[in-house]
Amino acid sequence: MYSQLRRTGCRPLEAFGHIAFGLVLLGLGLACAGADLLGGWERAGRLLTGAG
């Protein structure tokens, strides 16, 4: 992925920024899917805080 961005003319820091942004979007998508699978954000929050 990095070499692909470099070939299109992105500077190294800019390329890493694009990769980091993609990973953040992927993480948010996984968090949303996980919360839906657990039955909602409230239940997911209770599970993460240990409240049950």
C-alpha positions as CSV (number, residue, x, y, z in Angstrom):
1,M,0.0,0.0,0.0
2,Y,2.8,2.4,0.9
3,S,4.7,1.8,-2.3
4,Q,1.5,2.3,-4.3
5,L,0.9,5.7,-2.7
6,R,4.6,6.6,-3.3
7,R,4.2,5.8,-7.0
8,T,1.2,8.1,-7.3
9,G,3.4,11.0,-5.9
10,C,2.4,11.1,-2.2
11,R,5.2,12.2,0.1
12,P,6.1,9.7,2.9
13,L,4.3,11.6,5.7
14,E,1.2,12.1,3.5
15,A,1.2,8.4,2.6
16,F,1.4,7.3,6.3
17,G,-1.5,9.8,7.0
18,H,-3.6,8.1,4.4
19,I,-2.8,4.7,5.8
20,A,-3.6,5.8,9.4
21,F,-6.9,7.4,8.3
22,G,-7.9,4.1,6.6
23,L,-7.1,2.1,9.7
24,V,-9.1,4.5,11.9
25,L,-12.1,4.1,9.5
26,L,-11.7,0.3,9.7
27,G,-11.6,0.4,13.5
28,L,-14.7,2.6,13.7
29,G,-16.5,0.2,11.3
30,L,-15.5,-2.8,13.4
31,A,-16.6,-1.0,16.6
32,C,-20.0,-0.3,15.1
33,A,-20.4,-3.9,13.9
34,G,-19.3,-5.2,17.3
35,A,-21.8,-2.9,19.2
36,D,-24.6,-4.1,16.9
37,L,-23.7,-7.7,17.5
38,L,-23.6,-7.1,21.3
39,G,-27.1,-5.6,21.3
40,G,-26.4,-1.9,21.2
41,W,-23.9,0.7,22.5
42,E,-25.3,0.8,26.0
43,R,-24.7,-2.9,26.5
44,A,-21.3,-2.8,24.9
45,G,-20.3,0.0,27.2
46,R,-21.5,-1.9,30.3
47,L,-19.5,-4.9,29.1
48,L,-16.3,-2.9,28.6
49,T,-16.6,-1.2,32.0
50,G,-17.4,-4.4,33.8
51,A,-20.9,-3.5,34.9
52,G,-22.3,-6.5,33.3
